């Protein structure tokens, strides 16, 4: 039966969509706080090495799998090798779990955006009277119905775009991506003039960071954090790029796209760090404020700007929402397209809007425990909520636990198995045929060959081993 899958209108649209998927809360929220908790520069260096030796490689592998098979992860992986179908399932499960906390985080950004909008337009305190970023953050986190409401709004927005297919995704990204870069650069420039900001650059780009944060460097912890973060930030190891690759035309270059997307994604992460860390020091906040960093610190920064701060704050959080939603739609797309493609294999037709709606409802359900957990502030909530303290490898709260399950475990495993499936089971030539289709040149072919077969799987294995070491308290 015909399965009308759609295709990107141009390579630029694909690149925008893939960058839109890659740049998200992972860059703006995850990267700065993980870097802050792992000593700054050493973390950045490990991260960059992993991007080149693993990120670029897996990006190429996933795009090749997607375009060659023309399918979403589950069907695609079964076509690569029957035994590896499970990798596709892991991907769908990861996407689903990630969305469970991702939608809550974007919901936070929606609340902040609305807060600044109120301050700007109505002239009242949009944050329930709170005067510091930290005060409001704690109050809002504990307001469970409000968090659930904003999560719901976020999911409605995602639903709207995913149900439209590639066309919806394209429209969204065309404005969001350039806008985000613009505002980040604007904030970086503003930060330059803040008193005390210099410390932030020292923290990010020198080895003094660990001293400042009062941390001792733990290589295994930095490696597993950077490894997971890299995959998460690049949307790898769970089939998002297989899905987007499946809509990619044969004329476009996988060889180039595999470098361009990680480049922009990494730039965005570093820019986010440069926007946030100087501000952390200028506003007297703590570098290891954890998940609250993006919200608490930036809220304080915009408050220092007076009335203009309301406008900039509103735009900033609007772009966080843009970045978040363009990633969230790719996560939902993994689940939605997998269901549609699997049904198509069984000769069943699906209504995209119905499938997307059901997926959104399921995500909403698993996001509720995250809201109830209040980033761990709710304390003991019985056996389900305590699961993470048994299995969570040091997870601080339920969000951390969802995060650990996905970027800590399933995504490195997924990335490893995809490389093995392509490099060893199918053989590297299978991938190289796809990359060089239409007589395209591939300058880094040998680099890819070595990395797909050896370097990337070994590095991912290290990331996994260091996760298990953490169970032993290392
Ligand atoms: N890359 C996105 C981010 O950094 C998250 C994401 C992960 C999106 C996996 C799709 C797949 O926020």
Boltz pocket constraint, residues with backbone or C-beta under 6 A from the ligand:
constraints:
  - pocket:
      binder: B
      contacts: [[A, 21], [A, 22], [A, 23], [A, 24], [A, 25], [A, 26], [A, 27], [A, 98], [A, 231], [A, 232], [A, 233], [A, 234], [A, 235], [A, 236], [A, 238], [A, 240], [A, 323], [A, 327], [A, 328], [A, 330], [A, 331]]
      max_distance: 6.0
